[in-house]
Amino acid sequence: MYYLPKSRRVVNLEHLPYPVMPALTPASAQSMVQDLLTHHGHDETSRAEMRANMAAMASQFQAQMRQNAVEPPTEQRDARPLTDAIVGTWTSAFMTVTFAADGTATSTAPNGRRTTGRWSVDAQGQLHAGIAGHANVGQAWISGTTLTISEGGMGLTFERSGS
């Protein structure tokens, strides 16, 4: 921030670069959130640094979700129908989801809270899933051991757990 000291008028605001953050993985995301929740600094500098770290994490998360929403080429995707390939347990930094063959979906948050919903794939190939208590509709694909669910230009990735 630039200001005129005598008049105390702000004449320019400049956005500083975000602090360097570690790669966003389930472990690093949980660690950053835990650090933010247990942060007890009460001075203005400490609070400003905490806000800057939160903004950096949010910016990194949004950029990664926009990148995740880009569908890979068909030859890199699982050739099986989504209704078959999606069955199993999938984990992200924010939750674990199990898609059962009977059409039930169970999501578990990092705090252990579990919710159950239904899932299906419509004729256009869109995934309809009740995950974390919300009705979600979006594109979904599997590439290797990664499930991506894309809604509104944002994609969340999950890694297959177990076999």
DSSP file (Angstrom, degrees, kcal/mol; ACC not computed):
  #  RESIDUE AA STRUCTURE BP1 BP2  ACC     N-H-->O    O-->H-N    N-H-->O    O-->H-N    TCO  KAPPA ALPHA  PHI   PSI    X-CA   Y-CA   Z-CA
    1    1 A M              0   0    0      0, 0.0     2,-0.4     0, 0.0    12,-0.2   0.000 360.0 360.0 360.0 134.3    0.0    0.0    0.0
    2    2 A Y  E     +A   12   0A   0     10,-2.9     9,-2.5     2,-0.0    10,-1.5  -0.953 360.0 167.0-114.5 134.9    1.3    3.4   -0.9
    3    3 A Y  E     -A   10   0A   0     -2,-0.4     7,-0.2     7,-0.3     3,-0.1  -0.952  41.5-109.3-143.6 162.3   -0.1    6.5    0.9
    4    4 A L  E  >> -A    9   0A   0      5,-2.8     4,-2.4    -2,-0.3     5,-0.8  -0.849  28.6-151.9 -93.0 114.2    0.7   10.2    1.4
    5    5 A P  T  45S+     0   0    0      0, 0.0    -1,-0.2     0, 0.0     5,-0.0   0.850  88.9  49.1 -61.6 -37.6    1.8   10.5    5.0
    6    6 A K  T  45S+     0   0    0      1,-0.2    -2,-0.0    -3,-0.1     0, 0.0   0.942 125.2  27.7 -69.0 -45.2    0.7   14.1    5.5
    7    7 A S  T  45S-     0   0    0      2,-0.1    -1,-0.2     0, 0.0     3,-0.1   0.619  97.5-136.4 -89.9 -12.9   -2.8   13.6    4.2
    8    8 A R  T  <5 +     0   0    0     -4,-2.4     2,-0.4     1,-0.2    -2,-0.1   0.842  51.3 150.6  58.3  35.8   -3.0    9.9    5.1
    9    9 A R  E   < -A    4   0A   0     -5,-0.8    -5,-2.8     2,-0.0     2,-0.4  -0.834  47.5-129.2-100.0 134.6   -4.5    9.2    1.7
   10   10 A V  E     +A    3   0A   0     -2,-0.4    -7,-0.3    -7,-0.2     3,-0.1  -0.691  28.4 174.5 -79.6 129.2   -4.0    5.9    0.0
   11   11 A V  E     +     0   0A   0     -9,-2.5     2,-0.3    -2,-0.4    -8,-0.2   0.570  62.9  13.1-112.3 -14.0   -2.8    6.5   -3.6
   12   12 A N  E     -A    2   0A   0    -10,-1.5   -10,-2.9     2,-0.0     2,-0.4  -0.948  52.9-159.5-163.2 139.8   -2.1    2.9   -4.7
   13   13 A L        -     0   0    0     -2,-0.3     2,-0.4   -12,-0.2   -10,-0.0  -0.983  15.1-166.3-119.6 135.7   -2.7   -0.7   -3.7
   14   14 A E        -     0   0    0     -2,-0.4     2,-0.6     0, 0.0    -2,-0.0  -0.981  19.4-130.1-126.6 131.1   -0.5   -3.4   -5.0
   15   15 A H        -     0   0    0     -2,-0.4     3,-0.1     1,-0.0    -2,-0.0  -0.679  26.0-146.1 -79.7 120.2   -1.1   -7.1   -4.8
   16   16 A L        -     0   0    0     -2,-0.6    -1,-0.0     1,-0.1     0, 0.0  -0.519  28.1 -92.5 -82.5 153.6    2.0   -8.9   -3.5
   17   17 A P        -     0   0    0      0, 0.0    -1,-0.1     0, 0.0     3,-0.1  -0.312  47.3-103.7 -62.5 149.7    2.8  -12.4   -4.7
   18   18 A Y        -     0   0    0      1,-0.1    35,-0.1    37,-0.1     3,-0.1  -0.373  41.3 -97.3 -69.1 152.8    1.5  -15.2   -2.6
   19   19 A P        -     0   0    0      0, 0.0     2,-0.3     0, 0.0    -1,-0.1  -0.368  48.9 -92.9 -65.1 153.0    3.9  -17.0   -0.3
   20   20 A V        -     0   0    0     -3,-0.1    36,-0.0    -2,-0.0    33,-0.0  -0.525  48.8-166.7 -69.7 128.5    5.3  -20.2   -1.6
   21   21 A M        -     0   0    0     -2,-0.3     3,-0.1    35,-0.1    -3,-0.0  -0.848  23.6-102.7-116.5 152.9    3.2  -23.1   -0.5
   22   22 A P        -     0   0    0      0, 0.0    -1,-0.1     0, 0.0     3,-0.0  -0.273  56.9 -74.7 -67.3 162.0    4.0  -26.9   -0.7
   23   23 A A        -     0   0    0      1,-0.1     2,-1.0     5,-0.0     5,-0.1  -0.271  55.2-106.9 -55.5 142.3    2.3  -29.0   -3.4
   24   24 A L        +     0   0    0     -3,-0.1    -1,-0.1     4,-0.1    69,-0.1  -0.647  60.8 146.1 -81.6 103.7   -1.3  -29.6   -2.6
   25   25 A T     >  -     0   0    0     -2,-1.0     4,-2.9     1,-0.1     5,-0.3  -0.812  64.5 -97.7-125.7 167.5   -1.6  -33.2   -1.5
   26   26 A P  H  > S+     0   0    0      0, 0.0     4,-2.0     0, 0.0     5,-0.2   0.924 125.4  45.4 -53.8 -43.5   -4.0  -34.8    1.0
   27   27 A A  H  > S+     0   0    0      2,-0.2     4,-2.2     1,-0.2     5,-0.1   0.925 115.0  45.5 -67.8 -44.1   -1.2  -34.7    3.6
   28   28 A S  H  > S+     0   0    0      2,-0.2     4,-2.7     1,-0.2     5,-0.2   0.890 112.5  51.2 -69.2 -37.3   -0.1  -31.1    2.9
   29   29 A A  H  X S+     0   0    0     -4,-2.9     4,-2.4     2,-0.2     5,-0.2   0.933 112.2  46.0 -63.5 -45.3   -3.7  -29.8    2.8
   30   30 A Q  H  X S+     0   0    0     -4,-2.0     4,-2.4    -5,-0.3    -1,-0.2   0.890 113.3  50.4 -65.0 -38.3   -4.5  -31.4    6.1
   31   31 A S  H  X S+     0   0    0     -4,-2.2     4,-2.5     2,-0.2    -2,-0.2   0.918 111.3  47.7 -64.9 -44.0   -1.3  -30.0    7.6
   32   32 A M  H  X S+     0   0    0     -4,-2.7     4,-2.4     2,-0.2    -2,-0.2   0.921 113.0  48.1 -64.2 -43.7   -2.0  -26.5    6.4
   33   33 A V  H  X S+     0   0    0     -4,-2.4     4,-2.5     2,-0.2    -1,-0.2   0.923 111.9  49.9 -62.8 -43.7   -5.5  -26.5    7.7
   34   34 A Q  H  X S+     0   0    0     -4,-2.4     4,-1.9     1,-0.2    -2,-0.2   0.914 110.3  50.5 -61.8 -42.5   -4.4  -27.8   11.1
   35   35 A D  H  X S+     0   0    0     -4,-2.5     4,-0.6     1,-0.2    -1,-0.2   0.912 111.8  47.9 -60.5 -42.4   -1.7  -25.1   11.2
   36   36 A L  H >< S+     0   0    0     -4,-2.4     3,-0.6     1,-0.2    -2,-0.2   0.892 112.0  49.5 -65.8 -39.2   -4.3  -22.5   10.5
   37   37 A L  H 3< S+     0   0    0     -4,-2.5    -1,-0.2     1,-0.2    -2,-0.2   0.820 115.8  41.7 -70.7 -30.1   -6.7  -23.8   13.1
   38   38 A T  H 3< S+     0   0    0     -4,-1.9     2,-0.3    -5,-0.2    -1,-0.2   0.411  83.8 122.2 -98.1   2.7   -4.1  -24.0   15.8
   39   39 A H    <<  +     0   0    0     -4,-0.6    -3,-0.0    -3,-0.6    -4,-0.0  -0.484  33.1 176.9 -68.6 128.3   -2.5  -20.6   15.0
   40   40 A H        +     0   0    0     -2,-0.3     2,-0.2     6,-0.0    -1,-0.1   0.179  25.0 137.0-121.4  17.6   -2.7  -18.4   18.0
   41   41 A G        -     0   0    0      1,-0.1     9,-0.0     5,-0.1    -2,-0.0  -0.448  26.0-178.1 -67.3 135.6   -0.9  -15.2   17.0
   42   42 A H        +     0   0    0     -2,-0.2     2,-0.2     4,-0.0    -1,-0.1   0.466  48.2  97.3-114.8  -4.5   -2.7  -12.1   18.1
   43   43 A D  S  > S-     0   0    0      1,-0.1     4,-2.2     4,-0.0     5,-0.2  -0.502  83.1-113.1 -85.3 160.5   -0.5   -9.4   16.6
   44   44 A E  H  > S+     0   0    0      1,-0.2     4,-2.4     2,-0.2     5,-0.2   0.862 114.9  52.8 -60.8 -39.5   -1.4   -7.7   13.3
   45   45 A T  H  > S+     0   0    0      2,-0.2     4,-2.3     1,-0.2    -1,-0.2   0.921 109.8  48.3 -63.3 -44.3    1.6   -9.1   11.5
   46   46 A S  H  > S+     0   0    0      1,-0.2     4,-2.1     2,-0.2    -2,-0.2   0.908 112.6  48.0 -63.4 -43.3    0.8  -12.6   12.5
   47   47 A R  H  X S+     0   0    0     -4,-2.2     4,-2.4     2,-0.2    -1,-0.2   0.893 111.1  51.6 -65.3 -39.1   -2.8  -12.3   11.5
   48   48 A A  H  X S+     0   0    0     -4,-2.4     4,-2.3     2,-0.2    -2,-0.2   0.901 109.7  49.3 -64.7 -40.6   -1.8  -10.8    8.1
   49   49 A E  H  X S+     0   0    0     -4,-2.3     4,-2.3     2,-0.2    -1,-0.2   0.893 110.5  50.8 -64.8 -39.2    0.6  -13.7    7.5
   50   50 A M  H  X S+     0   0    0     -4,-2.1     4,-2.3     2,-0.2    -2,-0.2   0.918 111.0  48.0 -64.3 -43.5   -2.1  -16.2    8.4
   51   51 A R  H  X S+     0   0    0     -4,-2.4     4,-2.5     1,-0.2    -2,-0.2   0.895 111.0  51.7 -63.6 -39.5   -4.5  -14.4    5.9
   52   52 A A  H  X S+     0   0    0     -4,-2.3     4,-2.3     2,-0.2    -2,-0.2   0.902 110.3  48.2 -64.4 -40.9   -1.8  -14.4    3.2
   53   53 A N  H  X S+     0   0    0     -4,-2.3     4,-2.4     2,-0.2    -2,-0.2   0.893 111.5  49.9 -65.9 -39.6   -1.3  -18.2    3.7
   54   54 A M  H  X S+     0   0    0     -4,-2.3     4,-2.4     2,-0.2    -2,-0.2   0.919 112.0  47.8 -64.5 -43.0   -5.0  -18.9    3.5
   55   55 A A  H  X S+     0   0    0     -4,-2.5     4,-2.6     2,-0.2    -2,-0.2   0.893 111.6  50.5 -64.8 -39.9   -5.3  -16.8    0.3
   56   56 A A  H  X S+     0   0    0     -4,-2.3     4,-2.4     2,-0.2    -2,-0.2   0.912 111.3  48.1 -64.2 -42.3   -2.3  -18.6   -1.2
   57   57 A M  H  X S+     0   0    0     -4,-2.4     4,-2.5     2,-0.2    -2,-0.2   0.914 112.8  48.1 -65.0 -42.5   -3.8  -22.0   -0.3
   58   58 A A  H  X S+     0   0    0     -4,-2.4     4,-2.6     2,-0.2    -2,-0.2   0.911 112.5  48.8 -64.5 -42.6   -7.2  -21.0   -1.8
   59   59 A S  H  X S+     0   0    0     -4,-2.6     4,-2.3     2,-0.2    -2,-0.2   0.915 113.0  47.2 -63.4 -43.4   -5.6  -19.7   -5.0
   60   60 A Q  H  X S+     0   0    0     -4,-2.4     4,-2.4     2,-0.2    -2,-0.2   0.907 112.4  50.3 -64.0 -42.4   -3.5  -22.9   -5.4
   61   61 A F  H  X S+     0   0    0     -4,-2.5     4,-2.4     2,-0.2    -2,-0.2   0.925 111.5  47.5 -62.9 -45.8   -6.6  -25.0   -4.8
   62   62 A Q  H  X S+     0   0    0     -4,-2.6     4,-2.3     2,-0.2    -2,-0.2   0.906 112.2  49.6 -63.7 -41.9   -8.7  -23.1   -7.3
   63   63 A A  H  X S+     0   0    0     -4,-2.3     4,-2.1     1,-0.2    -1,-0.2   0.914 112.4  47.8 -63.2 -41.9   -5.9  -23.3  -10.0
   64   64 A Q  H  X S+     0   0    0     -4,-2.4     4,-2.5     1,-0.2    -2,-0.2   0.893 111.0  50.7 -66.6 -38.9   -5.5  -27.0   -9.4
   65   65 A M  H  X S+     0   0    0     -4,-2.4    90,-2.6     2,-0.2     4,-1.2   0.879 109.9  50.0 -68.0 -36.8   -9.3  -27.6   -9.6
   66   66 A R  H  < S+     0   0    0     -4,-2.3     3,-0.3    88,-0.2     4,-0.3   0.910 112.8  47.4 -65.0 -40.6   -9.5  -25.7  -12.9
   67   67 A Q  H >< S+     0   0    0     -4,-2.1     3,-1.4     1,-0.2    -2,-0.2   0.897 108.4  55.1 -66.2 -40.0   -6.6  -27.8  -14.3
   68   68 A N  H 3< S+     0   0    0     -4,-2.5    -1,-0.2    87,-0.3    -2,-0.2   0.774  96.0  67.5 -63.0 -26.6   -8.3  -31.0  -13.0
   69   69 A A  T 3< S+     0   0    0     -4,-1.2     2,-0.6    -3,-0.3    -1,-0.3   0.583  75.2 100.9 -74.3  -8.8  -11.4  -30.1  -15.0
   70   70 A V  S <  S-     0   0    0     -3,-1.4    -3,-0.0    -4,-0.3    85,-0.0  -0.680  76.6-130.0 -81.0 118.3   -9.7  -30.6  -18.3
   71   71 A E        -     0   0    0     -2,-0.6     3,-0.1     1,-0.1    -2,-0.1  -0.435  17.9-126.7 -69.8 136.7  -10.6  -34.0  -19.7
   72   72 A P        -     0   0    0      0, 0.0     5,-0.1     0, 0.0    -1,-0.1  -0.349  42.3 -77.1 -74.4 163.9   -7.7  -36.2  -20.8
   73   73 A P    >   -     0   0    0      0, 0.0     3,-2.0     0, 0.0     4,-0.4  -0.254  45.8-109.8 -58.3 151.5   -7.7  -37.7  -24.3
   74   74 A T  G >  S+     0   0    0      1,-0.3     3,-1.7     2,-0.2     0, 0.0   0.842 116.4  60.9 -53.0 -39.6  -10.0  -40.7  -24.7
   75   75 A E  G 3  S+     0   0    0      1,-0.3    -1,-0.3     4,-0.0     4,-0.1   0.668 102.3  52.9 -67.6 -14.7   -7.1  -43.1  -25.1
   76   76 A Q  G <  S+     0   0    0     -3,-2.0    -1,-0.3     2,-0.1    68,-0.3   0.471  96.1  88.3 -95.0  -3.4   -5.9  -42.2  -21.6
   77   77 A R  S <  S-     0   0    0     -3,-1.7    66,-0.3    -4,-0.4     2,-0.1  -0.628  93.7 -90.5 -97.0 154.2   -9.3  -42.9  -20.0
   78   78 A D        -     0   0    0     64,-3.4    64,-0.2    -2,-0.2    -1,-0.1  -0.420  32.3-147.0 -59.5 129.0  -10.5  -46.2  -18.6
   79   79 A A        +     0   0    0     -2,-0.1    -1,-0.2    -4,-0.1     3,-0.1   0.676  69.1  95.7 -77.4 -17.3  -12.3  -47.9  -21.4
   80   80 A R  S    S-     0   0    0      1,-0.1    -2,-0.0     2,-0.1     2,-0.0  -0.332  92.8 -88.7 -70.0 154.4  -14.9  -49.6  -19.2
   81   81 A P    >>  -     0   0    0      0, 0.0     4,-2.5     0, 0.0     3,-1.6  -0.367  37.3-119.3 -58.8 143.9  -18.3  -48.0  -18.7
   82   82 A L  H 3> S+     0   0    0      1,-0.3     4,-2.3     2,-0.2     5,-0.2   0.844 112.0  64.1 -55.7 -36.1  -18.2  -45.5  -15.8
   83   83 A T  H 34 S+     0   0    0      1,-0.2    -1,-0.3     2,-0.2     4,-0.2   0.796 113.0  34.5 -61.1 -27.4  -20.8  -47.5  -13.9
   84   84 A D  H X4 S+     0   0    0     -3,-1.6     3,-0.7     2,-0.1    -2,-0.2   0.870 118.5  49.3 -90.0 -44.4  -18.4  -50.4  -13.7
   85   85 A A  H 3< S+     0   0    0     -4,-2.5    -2,-0.2     1,-0.2    -3,-0.2   0.772 104.8  57.9 -69.5 -27.8  -15.1  -48.5  -13.3
   86   86 A I  T 3< S+     0   0    0     -4,-2.3    13,-0.4    -5,-0.2    -1,-0.2   0.700  75.1 112.0 -79.7 -19.1  -16.2  -46.2  -10.5
   87   87 A V    <   +     0   0    0     -3,-0.7     2,-0.3    -5,-0.2    13,-0.2  -0.357  61.6  51.3 -61.3 125.0  -17.2  -49.0   -8.1
   88   88 A G  E    S-B   99   0B   0     11,-2.2    11,-2.8    -2,-0.1     2,-0.4  -0.913  93.7 -50.9 142.7-168.6  -14.7  -48.9   -5.2
   89   89 A T  E     -BC  98 161B   0     72,-0.5    72,-3.2    -2,-0.3     2,-0.4  -0.894  45.9-172.5-110.5 133.6  -13.2  -46.5   -2.6
   90   90 A W  E     -BC  97 160B   0      7,-3.3     7,-3.2    -2,-0.4     2,-0.4  -0.961   5.5-156.9-128.7 140.8  -11.6  -43.2   -3.7
   91   91 A T  E     +BC  96 159B   0     68,-2.7    68,-3.0    -2,-0.4     5,-0.2  -0.957  14.2 168.6-125.8 136.8   -9.7  -40.7   -1.5
   92   92 A S        -     0   0    0      3,-2.9    66,-0.1    -2,-0.4   -67,-0.0  -0.717  53.8 -92.0-126.3-178.1   -9.0  -37.0   -1.9
   93   93 A A  S    S+     0   0    0     64,-0.3     3,-0.1    -2,-0.2    65,-0.1   0.704 125.3  39.4 -66.3 -18.5   -7.5  -34.4    0.5
   94   94 A F  S    S-     0   0    0      1,-0.3     2,-0.3    15,-0.1    -1,-0.2   0.621 123.8 -11.9-112.1 -17.1  -11.1  -33.6    1.6
   95   95 A M        -     0   0    0     14,-0.2    -3,-2.9    15,-0.1     2,-0.4  -0.987  51.4-119.9-171.1 166.3  -12.9  -36.9    1.8
   96   96 A T  E     -BD  91 108B   0     12,-2.2    12,-2.9    -2,-0.3     2,-0.4  -0.984  30.3-167.1-117.0 133.8  -13.1  -40.6    1.1
   97   97 A V  E     -BD  90 107B   0     -7,-3.2    -7,-3.3    -2,-0.4     2,-0.5  -0.977   9.0-160.9-126.2 134.9  -16.0  -41.8   -1.1
   98   98 A T  E     -BD  89 106B   0      8,-2.7     8,-2.2    -2,-0.4     2,-0.7  -0.968   3.6-162.2-114.6 122.0  -17.1  -45.3   -1.7
   99   99 A F  E     -BD  88 105B   0    -11,-2.8   -11,-2.2    -2,-0.5     6,-0.2  -0.913  15.2-157.6-101.2 113.8  -19.3  -46.0   -4.7
  100  100 A A    >   -     0   0    0      4,-2.9     3,-1.9    -2,-0.7    19,-0.1  -0.600  26.0-119.1 -92.5 154.1  -21.0  -49.4   -4.2
  101  101 A A  T 3  S+     0   0    0      1,-0.3    -1,-0.1    -2,-0.2   -14,-0.0   0.728 111.1  65.8 -62.9 -22.4  -22.4  -51.5   -7.1
  102  102 A D  T 3  S-     0   0    0      2,-0.1    -1,-0.3     1,-0.0     3,-0.1   0.400 122.6-100.4 -82.8   5.0  -25.9  -51.2   -5.6
  103  103 A G  S <  S+     0   0    0     -3,-1.9    16,-2.5     1,-0.3     2,-0.3   0.553  81.0 129.3  91.4   7.9  -25.9  -47.5   -6.3
  104  104 A T  E     - E   0 118B   0     14,-0.2    -4,-2.9    -4,-0.1     2,-0.4  -0.741  39.2-161.6 -95.5 147.5  -25.1  -46.2   -2.8
  105  105 A A  E     -DE  99 117B   0     12,-2.6    12,-3.1    -2,-0.3     2,-0.5  -0.996   2.5-167.5-127.0 129.9  -22.3  -43.7   -2.1
  106  106 A T  E     -DE  98 116B   0     -8,-2.2    -8,-2.7    -2,-0.4     2,-0.4  -0.976   5.2-167.4-119.5 124.5  -20.8  -43.2    1.3
  107  107 A S  E     -DE  97 115B   0      8,-2.7     8,-2.4    -2,-0.5     2,-0.5  -0.900   3.3-163.8-113.2 142.5  -18.5  -40.2    1.9
  108  108 A T  E     -DE  96 114B   0    -12,-2.9   -12,-2.2    -2,-0.4     6,-0.2  -0.986  10.4-146.8-126.9 122.4  -16.3  -39.8    5.0
  109  109 A A    >   -     0   0    0      4,-2.7     3,-2.5    -2,-0.5   -14,-0.2  -0.385  34.0-102.5 -79.5 162.2  -14.9  -36.4    5.9
  110  110 A P  T 3  S+     0   0    0      0, 0.0    -1,-0.1     0, 0.0   -15,-0.1   0.778 123.4  59.2 -56.6 -26.2  -11.4  -36.1    7.6
  111  111 A N  T 3  S-     0   0    0      2,-0.1     3,-0.1     1,-0.0    -2,-0.0   0.428 123.1-105.7 -83.2   2.9  -13.2  -35.5   10.9
  112  112 A G  S <  S+     0   0    0     -3,-2.5     2,-0.3     1,-0.3    -1,-0.0   0.350  70.0 147.5  92.9  -5.8  -14.9  -38.9   10.6
  113  113 A R        -     0   0    0     -5,-0.1    -4,-2.7     1,-0.0     2,-0.4  -0.480  31.5-158.6 -67.7 126.8  -18.4  -37.6    9.7
  114  114 A R  E     -E  108   0B   0     -2,-0.3     2,-0.3    -6,-0.2    -6,-0.2  -0.877  13.6-178.7-111.9 139.9  -20.1  -40.1    7.3
  115  115 A T  E     -E  107   0B   0     -8,-2.4    -8,-2.7    -2,-0.4     2,-0.4  -0.976  12.3-149.9-132.4 150.8  -23.0  -39.4    4.9
  116  116 A T  E     +E  106   0B   0     -2,-0.3   -10,-0.2   -10,-0.2     2,-0.2  -0.953  26.0 148.7-122.3 140.0  -24.7  -41.8    2.6
  117  117 A G  E     -E  105   0B   0    -12,-3.1   -12,-2.6    -2,-0.4     2,-0.3  -0.753  40.5 -92.0-146.7-166.2  -26.4  -41.0   -0.7
  118  118 A R  E     -E  104   0B   0    -14,-0.3    12,-2.7    -2,-0.2     2,-0.3  -0.835  29.5-165.1-116.9 155.9  -27.1  -42.5   -4.1
  119  119 A W  E     +H  129   0C   0    -16,-2.5     2,-0.3    -2,-0.3    10,-0.2  -0.983  13.9 156.9-139.0 153.0  -25.2  -42.4   -7.3
  120  120 A S  E     -H  128   0C   0      8,-2.2     8,-3.2    -2,-0.3     2,-0.5  -0.966  34.4-124.2-161.4 166.6  -26.0  -43.2  -11.0
  121  121 A V  E     -H  127   0C   0     -2,-0.3     6,-0.2     6,-0.2   -38,-0.0  -0.990  29.6-142.9-120.3 126.1  -24.8  -42.4  -14.5
  122  122 A D    >   -     0   0    0      4,-2.3     3,-2.1    -2,-0.5     6,-0.0  -0.180  33.8 -90.4 -83.1 178.8  -27.3  -41.0  -16.9
  123  123 A A  T 3  S+     0   0    0      1,-0.3    -1,-0.1     2,-0.1    -2,-0.0   0.743 126.9  55.3 -62.3 -25.1  -27.7  -41.6  -20.6
  124  124 A Q  T 3  S-     0   0    0      2,-0.1    -1,-0.3     1,-0.0    -2,-0.0   0.437 120.7-107.8 -87.1   0.1  -25.4  -38.7  -21.4
  125  125 A G  S <  S+     0   0    0     -3,-2.1    15,-0.5     1,-0.3     2,-0.3   0.565  70.0 145.5  86.9   8.9  -22.7  -40.1  -19.2
  126  126 A Q        -     0   0    0     13,-0.1    -4,-2.3     1,-0.0     2,-0.5  -0.608  48.0-125.9 -82.9 141.3  -23.0  -37.6  -16.4
  127  127 A L  E     -HI 121 138C   0     11,-3.0    11,-2.0    -2,-0.3     2,-0.6  -0.739  18.6-165.3 -86.4 127.5  -22.5  -38.8  -12.8
  128  128 A H  E     +HI 120 137C   0     -8,-3.2    -8,-2.2    -2,-0.5     2,-0.4  -0.969  23.1 167.3-109.5 116.7  -25.3  -38.0  -10.4
  129  129 A A  E     -HI 119 136C   0      7,-2.8     7,-2.9    -2,-0.6     2,-1.2  -0.990  40.0-145.1-141.7 132.1  -23.9  -38.5   -6.9
  130  130 A G  E     + I   0 135C   0    -12,-2.7     2,-0.4    -2,-0.4     5,-0.2  -0.773  41.2 166.5 -89.0  92.2  -25.1  -37.7   -3.4
  131  131 A I  E >   - I   0 134C   0      3,-1.7     3,-1.9    -2,-1.2   -15,-0.1  -0.931  60.8  -7.8-116.4 133.0  -21.7  -36.9   -1.9
  132  132 A A  T 3  S-     0   0    0     -2,-0.4    -1,-0.2     1,-0.3     3,-0.1   0.815 129.6 -55.4  54.8  34.8  -21.1  -35.2    1.5
  133  133 A G  T 3  S+     0   0    0      1,-0.2     2,-0.4    -3,-0.2    -1,-0.3   0.565 116.4 107.6  80.8   8.1  -24.8  -34.5    1.8
  134  134 A H  E <  S-I  131   0C   0     -3,-1.9    -3,-1.7    -5,-0.0     2,-0.8  -0.924  70.4-125.4-120.8 145.0  -25.0  -32.6   -1.6
  135  135 A A  E     -I  130   0C   0     -2,-0.4     2,-0.4    -5,-0.2    -5,-0.2  -0.806  36.9-171.9 -86.2 112.8  -26.6  -33.7   -4.9
  136  136 A N  E     -I  129   0C   0     -7,-2.9    -7,-2.8    -2,-0.8     2,-0.4  -0.873  13.8-176.0-110.9 139.3  -23.8  -33.4   -7.4
  137  137 A V  E     +I  128   0C   0     -2,-0.4     2,-0.3    -9,-0.2    -9,-0.2  -0.991  30.9 112.4-133.0 124.7  -24.2  -33.7  -11.2
  138  138 A G  E     -I  127   0C   0    -11,-2.0   -11,-3.0    -2,-0.4    13,-0.2  -0.981  63.8 -65.4-170.8 179.8  -21.1  -33.5  -13.4
  139  139 A Q  E     -F  150   0B   0     11,-1.8    11,-3.1    -2,-0.3     2,-0.3  -0.537  46.9-174.3 -78.1 149.1  -18.7  -35.2  -15.8
  140  140 A A  E     +F  149   0B   0    -15,-0.5     2,-0.3     9,-0.2     9,-0.2  -0.996   8.1 168.5-145.2 144.3  -16.6  -38.0  -14.4
  141  141 A W  E     -F  148   0B   0      7,-1.9     7,-2.9    -2,-0.3     2,-0.5  -0.986  24.1-136.8-151.4 159.2  -13.8  -40.0  -15.8
  142  142 A I  E     +F  147   0B   0     -2,-0.3   -64,-3.4     5,-0.2     2,-0.4  -0.977  17.1 178.9-121.6 130.4  -11.1  -42.4  -14.6
  143  143 A S  E >   -F  146   0B   0      3,-2.6     3,-1.8    -2,-0.5     2,-0.4  -0.956  67.6 -45.0-131.6 111.7   -7.5  -42.3  -15.9
  144  144 A G  T 3  S-     0   0    0     -2,-0.4   -66,-0.0   -68,-0.3   -67,-0.0  -0.546 125.3 -22.4  65.6-120.7   -5.2  -44.9  -14.4
  145  145 A T  T 3  S+     0   0    0     -2,-0.4    15,-2.6    -3,-0.1     2,-0.5   0.164 118.4 100.0-105.7  16.5   -5.9  -44.9  -10.6
  146  146 A T  E <   -FG 143 159B   0     -3,-1.8    -3,-2.6    13,-0.2     2,-0.5  -0.911  52.3-163.3-112.6 126.2   -7.4  -41.3  -10.6
  147  147 A L  E     -FG 142 158B   0     11,-2.7    11,-2.7    -2,-0.5     2,-0.5  -0.904  10.4-165.4-100.0 129.8  -11.1  -40.5  -10.6
  148  148 A T  E     -FG 141 157B   0     -7,-2.9    -7,-1.9    -2,-0.5     2,-0.5  -0.974   7.2-167.2-117.4 130.6  -12.0  -36.9  -11.6
  149  149 A I  E     -FG 140 156B   0      7,-2.4     7,-2.6    -2,-0.5     2,-0.5  -0.979  12.5-165.9-115.5 120.6  -15.4  -35.4  -11.0
  150  150 A S  E     +FG 139 155B   0    -11,-3.1   -11,-1.8    -2,-0.5     2,-0.4  -0.925  14.3 165.9-116.7 126.6  -15.8  -32.1  -12.9
  151  151 A E  E >   - G   0 154B   0      3,-2.8     3,-1.5    -2,-0.5   -13,-0.1  -0.990  68.6  -9.9-138.7 126.4  -18.6  -29.6  -12.2
  152  152 A G  T 3  S-     0   0    0     -2,-0.4     3,-0.1     1,-0.3    -1,-0.1   0.842 128.6 -50.2  59.0  37.7  -18.9  -26.1  -13.4
  153  153 A G  T 3  S+     0   0    0      1,-0.2     2,-0.4   -84,-0.1   -84,-0.3   0.549 119.0 104.0  79.6   6.8  -15.3  -25.9  -14.7
  154  154 A M  E <   - G   0 151B   0     -3,-1.5    -3,-2.8   -85,-0.1     2,-0.4  -0.976  52.2-161.7-122.8 135.8  -13.8  -27.2  -11.5
  155  155 A G  E     - G   0 150B   0    -90,-2.6     2,-0.5    -2,-0.4   -87,-0.3  -0.965   5.7-160.6-123.5 132.6  -12.5  -30.8  -11.1
  156  156 A L  E     - G   0 149B   0     -7,-2.6    -7,-2.4    -2,-0.4     2,-0.3  -0.926  16.3-149.1-107.9 130.6  -11.8  -32.7   -7.9
  157  157 A T  E     - G   0 148B   0     -2,-0.5     2,-0.3    -9,-0.2   -64,-0.3  -0.772  11.7-170.9-104.8 147.1   -9.6  -35.7   -8.1
  158  158 A F  E     - G   0 147B   0    -11,-2.7   -11,-2.7    -2,-0.3     2,-0.4  -0.966  15.9-137.5-129.6 145.4   -9.6  -38.9   -6.0
  159  159 A E  E     -CG  91 146B   0    -68,-3.0   -68,-2.7    -2,-0.3   -13,-0.2  -0.867  30.6-107.6-103.0 140.1   -7.1  -41.7   -5.9
  160  160 A R  E     -C   90   0B   0    -15,-2.6     2,-0.4    -2,-0.4   -70,-0.3  -0.434  30.6-144.1 -65.9 134.7   -8.3  -45.3   -5.8
  161  161 A S  E     -C   89   0B   0    -72,-3.2   -72,-0.5    -2,-0.1    -1,-0.0  -0.858  61.4 -19.6 -99.6 135.0   -7.9  -46.9   -2.4
  162  162 A G              0   0    0     -2,-0.4    -2,-0.0     1,-0.2     0, 0.0  -0.334 360.0 360.0  69.2-150.1   -6.9  -50.6   -2.4
  163  163 A S              0   0    0     -2,-0.0    -1,-0.2   -75,-0.0    -3,-0.0   0.447 360.0 360.0 -91.8 360.0   -7.6  -52.8   -5.4
